Amino acid sequence: MNNKGLTIVELITSISLVLVAMVFLFNIIFLLRETYNDNRLGSETTVRNALFLHSVNQDFIVDNIVSIGSCPLSGANNCFAFDLANGDEKLLRIFAPTVVGESHRVIYGDETLRLDGDETIDVTGIRACVRTTMPIPLPRDHGSAFNSYFILTIPITSGAINLVYPFDRDRVYITEISPC
């Protein structure tokens, strides 16, 4: 470098180095922003699914199921009927429309789980079955033991919705649901 100032070559070199550093920094910023948005959407999906399952489980635990079976599809891809001890019947219906723009959804009674944007239900992977186990003793005031599980898996693009309901097979009537 001479004492008269910067030469054009030195100026162009320093600007080039600054631009290369800025490109790397912007790439890092965009990557962090994408990661943040993906995590936020994943968290919202997890919370949404958990709230839906909480509503379903509350009915199962509080009102006790007396029978589980399939039901007429009525436009749904899959349908399951749950008769509760309080006399209510709740339907769990799974809709995976083939029409572009219609959202996939799972409806249980008055609760609706509507999938967002690109999320879809894989109807070929929906699995409902009953697994029989050894009796699991419960506290004395319950009066029975769990010796079976109703398992429902609904695969969606962001994971799966898994519903597992333990019950006493001597007190719950099961129709049209195959063993696991």
C-alpha positions in Angstrom: 0.0 0.0 0.0 1.3 3.4 -0.9 1.0 6.5 1.3 -1.3 8.2 -1.2 -4.4 6.1 -0.4 -6.2 2.9 -1.5 -5.7 1.6 -4.9 -8.7 0.4 -6.9 -7.5 -3.3 -6.6 -7.4 -3.0 -2.8 -10.8 -1.4 -2.7 -12.4 -4.1 -4.9 -10.7 -6.8 -2.9 -12.0 -5.5 0.5 -15.6 -5.0 -0.9 -15.5 -8.6 -2.3 -14.5 -10.0 1.1 -17.2 -8.1 2.8 -19.8 -9.4 0.3 -18.7 -13.0 0.7 -19.0 -12.7 4.5 -22.5 -11.1 4.1 -23.7 -14.0 1.9 -22.6 -16.5 4.5 -24.3 -14.5 7.3 -27.6 -14.1 5.3 -27.6 -17.9 4.6 -27.2 -18.5 8.3 -30.0 -16.1 9.2 -32.4 -17.6 6.6 -31.6 -21.1 7.9 -32.3 -20.1 11.5 -35.6 -18.5 10.4 -36.7 -21.6 8.6 -35.8 -23.8 11.6 -37.7 -21.5 13.9 -40.8 -21.6 11.7 -40.6 -25.4 11.3 -40.3 -25.9 15.1 -43.2 -23.4 15.7 -45.5 -25.3 13.3 -44.4 -28.6 14.8 -45.2 -27.4 18.3 -48.6 -26.0 17.3 -49.5 -29.3 15.6 -48.5 -31.3 18.7 -50.5 -29.0 21.0 -53.5 -29.2 18.6 -53.4 -33.0 18.5 -52.9 -33.2 22.2 -56.0 -31.0 22.9 -58.1 -33.1 20.6 -57.0 -36.4 22.2 -57.6 -34.9 25.7 -61.2 -34.3 24.7 -61.6 -37.8 23.5 -59.9 -39.3 26.5 -62.0 -37.3 28.9 -65.2 -39.0 27.5 -63.6 -42.4 27.6 -62.4 -42.0 31.2 -65.3 -40.1 32.8 -68.2 -41.7 31.0 -66.8 -45.2 30.5 -67.3 -47.0 27.2 -69.8 -49.8 27.0 -69.3 -50.8 23.4 -66.9 -50.0 20.5 -67.7 -50.8 16.8 -67.7 -49.4 13.3 -70.5 -47.2 12.0 -71.9 -46.2 8.7 -69.4 -44.0 6.9 -71.7 -41.1 6.1 -69.1 -39.5 3.8 -66.2 -40.4 6.1 -63.3 -42.6 5.1 -63.5 -44.4 8.5 -66.0 -44.3 11.3 -66.0 -45.7 14.8 -68.9 -45.7 17.2 -68.5 -45.5 21.0 -71.5 -46.1 23.3 -70.9 -44.5 26.7 -72.3 -45.6 30.0 -74.3 -42.3 30.3 -76.3 -43.4 27.2 -74.6 -41.1 24.7 -73.2 -42.4 21.4 -70.1 -40.7 20.1 -68.8 -41.2 16.5 -65.2 -40.7 15.6 -65.2 -40.0 11.8 -62.1 -39.6 9.7 -62.4 -37.5 6.5 -59.6 -37.5 3.9 -61.1 -35.8 0.9 -59.7 -36.2 -2.5 -60.8 -32.7 -3.6 -58.0 -30.2 -3.7 -58.5 -27.4 -1.2 -60.6 -29.4 1.3 -58.9 -30.0 4.6 -58.5 -33.4 6.1 -60.2 -33.7 9.5 -61.0 -36.0 12.3 -64.4 -35.4 14.1 -65.3 -36.8 17.5 -68.7 -35.8 18.7 -68.6 -32.0 18.7 -64.8 -31.8 18.5 -63.1 -31.3 15.2 -59.4 -31.7 14.4 -58.8 -29.9 11.2 -55.4 -30.5 9.6 -53.5 -27.5 8.3 -52.4 -26.8 4.7 -50.2 -29.6 3.5 -51.1 -32.1 6.3 -53.0 -35.1 5.1 -54.3 -38.4 6.5 -53.0 -41.6 5.1 -56.3 -43.6 5.0 -54.5 -46.8 3.9 -52.5 -46.7 7.2 -55.4 -46.2 9.6 -55.4 -49.1 12.1 -58.0 -50.0 14.7 -57.6 -53.1 16.7 -58.1 -54.7 20.1 -55.2 -56.2 22.1 -55.9 -58.6 25.0 -53.4 -58.6 27.8 -53.0 -60.0 31.3 -55.3 -58.3 33.8 -53.9 -55.1 35.3 -55.2 -54.7 38.8 -56.8 -51.4 39.7 -57.7 -49.8 43.0 -60.3 -51.6 45.0 -63.0 -49.0 44.5 -62.9 -49.5 40.7 -64.1 -53.1 40.9 -62.5 -54.5 37.7 -59.2 -54.8 35.9 -58.0 -53.7 32.5 -57.3 -56.7 30.4 -57.6 -55.2 26.9 -56.7 -52.2 24.9 -58.5 -50.5 22.0 -55.8 -49.0 19.8 -56.5 -46.5 17.0 -53.7 -45.1 14.9 -54.4 -42.3 12.4 -51.2 -41.5 10.3 -50.9 -37.9 9.3 -48.0 -36.3 7.4 -46.7 -34.6 10.6 -46.7 -37.8 12.6 -49.7 -39.8 13.9 -52.6 -39.5 16.2 -52.5 -42.5 18.6 -55.5 -43.3 20.8 -55.1 -46.1 23.3 -58.0 -47.0 25.6 -57.6 -49.6 28.3 -60.8 -51.5 29.2 -62.2 -54.6 30.8 -63.2 -56.9 28.0 -65.9 -58.5 30.2 -67.7 -55.1 30.5 -67.2 -53.6 27.0 -68.8 -55.1 23.9 -66.6 -55.0 20.8 -68.0 -55.4 17.2 -66.2 -55.4 13.9 -62.8 -54.5 15.3 -60.1 -57.0 14.7 -57.5 -58.2 17.2 -54.0 -56.7 16.9 
